[in-house]
Amino acid sequence: MVGASVVHPAGWSVERERYTLDDTYGFTLWKPEPDPAAHDHGGRPAVRVALAYDLEPGQIEAAVREKLAAYPHLPMLREEVSVGEKGHEGVAVGPIPGSTPSTEVYVPVNGRVYQINVYGEGLGAGDRELLSDLKFSRPSRSVGSLG
């Protein structure tokens, strides 16, 4: 239903969301932990890929400015990034504080906007590889059909 998929290592797991979250709907990819009993999901979040169903491509820059304005005292960066095997142009902003810091990446694809949260203190080489491994297609159902 998201219209996105990602190639990932065999030991990682995918959690599909049952509900929408802040006007997004997606899935989270989890890295395994050495001690799976130490965490609820048996791992650490690597990336969350979500369809931002109420965000239009022309609203991305405003969303990025809003995120930067929310944390004026933090050294957050805005950068352009390549997303997906077709090299879609995205905008990354972060790191954003939280229990697990993340960088938010907004990317327009065929009139839709995806919000991709990459977990960690910044975008490393492995994170950029995950971003480049994303594949986008037409969603199989609308988010509204979820009820």
N, C-alpha and C positions, 0 to 999 in steps of 0.2 A: 504494500500500500504506500510505502514511502517513495518508491521509484528510484531506489539507490541500493547498491550492494558493494561489498569490499572484499578483496582477497586478503586473507590473514593467515598467520601460522596455525597449524593443525591443533595445537594445544590451547588455543584461545577459544572463548565461548561468546555466543551472541545472545543477548537478551532483548527480545522484541517487547515493546511497550504495549500495555493493555489500555492505557489512557493517554490523553493529550497532556502536555506540560507547557504552560506559558505560551500558548498559541503555536506549539510545535508538536510533532508526532514523529517518533523514530525508533531507533534501536541503539543499544550500547554494546560495544565490543570490549571484552574483559581479558586482561592478561592473567595467567595463573600466578598464584603466590607459592613460594616454597612450602608454606604451611597453610593449606586451604582452610583449615579449621579456624584460623585467626580472623577470617572475614566472612560476612554474610554471603557474598557471591562467590567465595572461593578464589578471589582475585582482586586485581586493581583495574579501575576503568582505564581504557586506552583511548577510546574515541566514542563519541555519541554522534550519530548522523540523524538529522531530523529535517523534515519538511516544515518550513516556517510558513504555514498556510495562510496567515494574515499579513504577510510581508510581501510587498511588490519589489521588483528589481530596483526601481527608482528610489526606494526608501532605505536602501542599504547604507548609504553614507550617513543618513540621519541616525540610524541605529548605532553605527560605529561611534559617531560624535556623542550620542547619549551615553554609551558605555564608558567612553573616556571621561566624560563630565561626571559620571557617578563616582569615579575614583581619582579626583584631581591630585591627591597627595601621593599616588603610586606611580612608579616609573613604567607605565604601560606603553606599548608600542603599537603603531598601526603599520601594516605592511601588506603589499600585494603579493599573493601567492597563486601558484598554478594548482588546480584541483582536477582530478580525474584523468583518465587516460586520454581524453580529448583536449586537455590543457585549458579548462575553463578558468577565467580570471576571477579570483576571489579576493576578499579583503579579510585579513586577520587582525584581531585586536586582543592584546593580553600581555602578560599573564593576568588573569582575573582571580582575585583571592577567593578562597573557599576551603572546605575541608580537604578537597583535592583541587589545587589551582588548575586553571585551564586557559586555553586560548580559544576564542570564538572565531570561526571562519564563516563568512557569509559568501555564498556563491550563487549567482543566477544561472539557471539552466532551463532553457525552453520556456521562459516566462514564469517559472517557479523560482523560489528562493529556498536554499538549504542552509541551515545553521549547523555547523559541525563543531563540536567541542572536542578539542584535543587536550587530553589531561597531562599535566606536568608543568614545570616552571617556564617552558618556552618550546618553540618548535625546533626539535632536533632532526637529524638526518632520517631516523626511523619514522618520525611523525610525518615528515614530508613525503616519505615513501608511501605511507598509508594513504595520505591525501591523494597521491598520484595514482594509487590503485583503485580509487573509487570509480564505479560505473553508474551512470544515470540512465534511466529509462522512464517511460510513461508510467505513473502510478497505476496499479491494477484496480484500485477503488478510491473513492474520494474519502477524505478524512471525515466529512459529514456523515458518511454511511456507517461510521463506527458507533453512532448514537451517543 
